[in-house]
Amino acid sequence: MEEYIGKYFNEVSDPRSSRNQIYSLTTLIGTSLLTMLSGVDSFSRMQDYVECHAPKISEYFDLSKGIPSHSHK
């Protein structure tokens, strides 16, 4: 799925500095879309949703560096 979504977002330039690019832009956009379509309305709940569904979501997006978080350290 990351490749499929990436097809639509490959031309979007990533505004983040290279040191802040822990997760691919496609992973961030894809997981954000999934959570929003599921009715999630806050960053902390987005993280909770992805954590809860990580086994399935990781089949489609790269979560090898962990779950994207609004407070990633």
WOLIN-V46079 format. One record per backbone hydrogen bond with DSSP energy under -1.0 kcal/mol. CO is the residue of the C=O (numbers start at 1). NH is the residue of the N-H. E is the energy in kcal/mol with one decimal. If there is no record, write none. Layout:
CO;NH;E  CO;NH;E
This chain:
1;5;-3.2  2;6;-2.7  3;7;-1.4  5;8;-1.4  5;9;-1.3  6;10;-1.7  9;12;-1.5  17;20;-1.7  18;21;-1.2  20;22;-1.1  24;28;-2.1  25;29;-2.8  26;30;-2.9  27;31;-2.6  28;32;-1.9  29;33;-2.6  30;34;-2.4  31;35;-2.3  32;36;-2.5  33;37;-2.7  35;40;-2.4  36;39;-1.7  42;46;-1.9  43;47;-2.1  44;48;-2.1  45;49;-2.6  46;50;-2.4  47;51;-2.6  48;52;-2.5  49;53;-2.0  53;57;-2.8  54;58;-2.9  56;59;-1.4  57;60;-1.8  57;61;-2.4  60;2;-1.5  63;66;-2.0  69;72;-1.1
